[in-house]
Amino acid sequence: LTVTDVEAQQQFWATVGGRVFNREKLVMVEFPGIYVLLRKQDYSGGSVGSVINHFGFYVKDFDGAVAKWKAAGLNWEPGANPGQGFINGPDNVRIEIYENKMISTPMAMHHIHLQVPDPIAAQKWYIEHFGATPGKRAAFDTANVPGTEITLGKVDTAQAPTKGRSVDHMGFEVRNIDEFVKKLQAAGIKTDAAIRASANAAGLRIVYVTDPWGTEIEITEGLRTSS
């Protein structure tokens, strides 16, 4: 996330239920299945209106969590269905919440929701290049990867690219970044630059690509940490 006030975001994410910590220069929030990284920077708009409209979590105790969030003054928006709703966070970051009593932790990563004109084409792209498996959730086509579901909503008008928005990009950790990127390049996908060592954390290698709909994707090796 690119945010105007890192401290406000840290407080917000701690209230939501994440574990906030620093890894050298990286400000990170950990939930089961995801790290949310915070970077201070001006942004051009919130998540709604960009390709990444929102991302979503499962919560084990929906009523208890919502009561806690409301008491803390978070901007809660009830959803259309029982056990579902949204938190509208600082810097216009939108988060969806689903109840799932079967998870083993209080919260867990659930999905990243992209808004695209052609969901089936997007599903095929993520299957071909990121090893996703196809799926369906309610009316949505999905591309499922370890750790999360990429939900593909249909819109008539192309949304703004993510780069420069408050949800600036999504990222995937890979086992062998050199081999992974070599396959992407062989398929004609351009990277932003060569694979490089991160200036923010030792042992972290990164590169960026952008999907055909404007979703910037960071590919990392070495982000996973138990710090």
N, C-alpha and C positions, 0 to 999 in steps of 0.2 A: 504494500500500500504506500502511496505517496500522500503525505499528510502535513497539515499546517502546524499541528501541535502534538509532538510525540508523547509528551506526558499525559495529555488528555486521552490519547488513544490507549496508552498503557493502562490507565485507570479504567477505561471502558472495557477493554478486553479482560482485565482481571475480574471485573464485575460480571461479565458474561460467563466466566468460568475457566479462562485460560491461565497458563503459567507463564508469566513474563520473566524474561532473563536476557542477558547480553552475552553474545559470543564475540568477543573482541569488539569490532565496530558495528556488528549486526545487532539490532534490537529485535528480539524474537518473542513470539507468543506461541506456546505449544498447546495443542489439543490432540487427542488421539487421532492420528491419520494426517495431520497437517501442521505446518508452521506458518504463522502469519508474520511477515517481516514488515517493519515500520521504517520508513525513510522520510525525513523532513524535506519537503519540496513543495512548491506551488503546483497546483493541478488545474486542469482545464474544465473539469466537471466531475460529478459523482458517478457511481456505477450505473445507475439507471440512465439509459440513453447510449451506453457503450455496449460492445459485444458481450462483455461479462456483465450481465445485468445484476447478478448477485451470486453469493455462494451460500451453502446451507449446511446445517448441523442436525444430527439426531440429538435428542435429549431424553434421558430415561424417565425423569419425573417432570412431565410437562407442566402440570398445574403448580407444583412447587417452584419450578424455575421461573415461570411467568410471574408468580407472586413476588419472588425475590427481585426480579428485574424491575417490576413496577415500583416496588418500595424504594429501589435505588434511583428511581427517576429516569430509567431508560425509556426511549421512545418505542413503545410496543404497539404493534398493529395487528389485531386479530385477523386470521386468515379466513378463507371461505369454508374450510373444513375443520371439524373437531381435531384437536391435537396438532394444529398447524398455525403458523403466524410469522410475522416479520419483526426484526429489530432494525430500526433506522439509526445507524451509528454516526459518530462524528465524521466530518468530511464527506457526508452523503454516501456512506458505505452501507449497502443494504444486505441484510443477512436473513435467510429463511430458517425457521426452526420446525422440526418434525418430531413428534413423539415416537419413540421406539423403546418399549419396555424390555426388549430382549438384549440390549447392549450391556456389556459388562462394566462400563464406565459411565459416569454421570452425563458426559457428552462425547460425541464422536463425529468425525467428518462424514458428510453425506454426499454433497454434490456441488459442482460448479455449473452455473446456468448460463449458457451462451444463447444469444438471440441472433438467428441467422435466417436469410431468405430461403435457404435450401437445406433443411436438417439432414436429409438422406445423404446429400453430397458431403456434408460436414462429418457425418457418422462414418462414411467410407474413408475420408481423409485420415481420421484418427485411428481407424482400424488398420489402414495400410501403413501409416508412418509411426504410430505410437503403440501398436500391438493391442489396441482396444478390442473388446468384444461387443457386438451389437446387443441392444436391449430395448425394452419399452417400459415406461412408467406412466400409467394413466395415458394421457394423450401425447406424451413426449417420447420421441426417439432418443435413445441414449447411447453413449460410447463409454464402456466401463473399463477402467484401468485399475491396477492395484491401489487401494486406498481411497478411491473416489469414483463417483459417477459424473461423467460430463453430460449434462442435460441439454438437449438441443430444442429450444423453442423456435417457432416459426414467426417471422415478421415480414411484412411486405416491403419495408424500406431498410436498406443496409444501415446498421448502427455505426456509431463513431468507433474508430480504432481504440484499443485500450491504452496504448502508450500515451502517457501524459494525464490520464484520468486518475481518480483516487484509487481505484483498483487498477493499477498500472499493468500488471501481467500476472499470469499464473506460472507455476513452475513444476517440473518433474525431476526427481532424483533418479539417476541411472547408475548401473553397475560399472559400465565401461564407456565413458563419454567419448573417447576417440572412435571406437567402433560404432557407437550409436550415431554420431554425427556423420561419420563416413557413409553410412547407409542413407541418411537424409540427403546428403549432398549428391549421392549417386542417383537419387530420385528427383534431382533438380531443385531441391529446397535450399535456399541461400541462408547462410548464417550472417549475423550482423558484423562479425569479425572472426578472427581465428579463436579457437579455444584458448582461454587464458586463466591465469591464477587470479583469484579475487583479491582486490585491494583491501577488503574488509575482514577477511578471516583466513588464517593459515590453513593450508590443506584443502581449500575449496577451489575447484575449477568450474568455470562457467562459460556459457555461450548462449546467445539468443537467436530464436527464429520467430517468424510471424506466420500464422495460418492464413489461408486465402480470404478470410473474413475480417482480419484485422486484430486477431487475438495475439498479443505478444506472449511468447513462451520462453521462460528461462529453463535451460537444461543444466543441471548441476551434478557434480560428483564430489562427495565429501561434505554435503550440508548436514546430513543426519548426525545428531549429537545427543548425548545424554547429559550435557553440562547443566 
